[in-house]
């Protein structure tokens, strides 16, 4: 079994339901996110549009975070999920340095690394991840990539040619796919990012708990 | 490519998490700097005892003390940077051997054991034969202890700037620069002219090689990957430009010039200034190189 995720960006409307469901389900502290939706505005007025990109751990087959973790706090489950054992984590932040997707952060309450686990605890009880359940347009598709009859496998089959992963050049073999993505949505260097420039807040830096 | 895309699309991130803060900051810089001195002084002690056994015997004890002090500083800064520092023992009882951190911790532990053995034999037993025998093993172990941080940086897949084998070369050169500079300050005026000349040459050439590597990365790095190009913008007119060039000036350019002058004028005083400049500059150079890749947003 190899669990994976697919987000159809053509369906996502940026409601952040997945983000909130994840926060509630996993008790993610304030100022940190296991999953968040990035908004990028494209074009010049009046020809503008807004894109929405849910971002979470990519559960890579060749996960740099798992490789760099000195104590196996980050480890693979049999279903392919890259899980984290917070009781074992020493908080060295090596995983944060290694993850090319910026998906890992230091939990300010436990002072250990944390990230999306595809809701491994729910999956173990045969439930879908909370973000999948919360999505009103079924833009999040979750399932077994090894099973050709699973929804995600069929979706990938139906949209061949329009399925992408983030940063394939890193060789991480992510198990998180996007349909309808492009440079603007998937490449962080392809959009302008001003410090503190945000619709709903004025944070200038993410408090990741480092020492300046 | 990214510049062209932004120009063409006018794409602006309007909502996301804020830019990431610096996770590995000055404490990790202290870690690398102290380790360079701790292992570098062992390389130099080995070299001097082999080449000038009669004239340099007096450095056995001070050199091992300096190494012990700086390796423990390195370990101290390693531990205090952990967000769960009291779980440090997990590295030994739940080791994950694919991690450079694990390998480094084991190597450093063995290195400290050998250093303590050397200190015991030279201070308690006055046994130079055993000291020299242990020094042979210590200098071998000093190589992976020096290099493991480069391995760690190479494993940091997200930070394109930190590449192997460049980082391993930089780590060895940093150890040679720091070790030589410390030896120059440690030896005082007790070294003869031939030894001073050798130390000056090692310092000058190591500084030259490290400077060439930095300049090569600065000029040619952006041609290989747009992430590297974006990161280097921080030292090409960006907020770390002054600090970067200050580091280059103090760590490499000034020592090279002063070494040349000291060799020409037979001035050990200039060599000492070069040593101090190199040690200060090395910290600054390493800090800039450590911090700038962390400023780039990954999402």
Interface residues (C-beta under 8 A of the other chain):
Chain A: X33 X36 X37 X38 X39 X40 X41 X42 X43 X44 X50 X55 X64 X67 X68 X69 X70 X71 X72 X88 X89 X90 X91 X92 X93 X94 X96 X97 X98 X99 X100 X101 X102 X103 X106 X111 X112 X170 X172 X183 X184 X187 X188 X189 X190 X191 X192 X193 X194 X195 X196 X197 X198 X199 X200 X201 X203 X204 X205 X206 X207 X208 X209 X210 X211 X212
Chain B: X2 X5 X6 X9 X10 X11 X12 X13 X14 X15 X16 X17 X18 X19 X20 X21 X22 X23 X24 X25 X26 X27 X81 X82 X83 X84 X85 X87 X88 X90 X91 X94 X95 X96 X98 X99 X100 X101 X102 X105 X152 X155 X156 X157 X158 X159 X226 X227 X230 X294 X296 X297 X298 X299
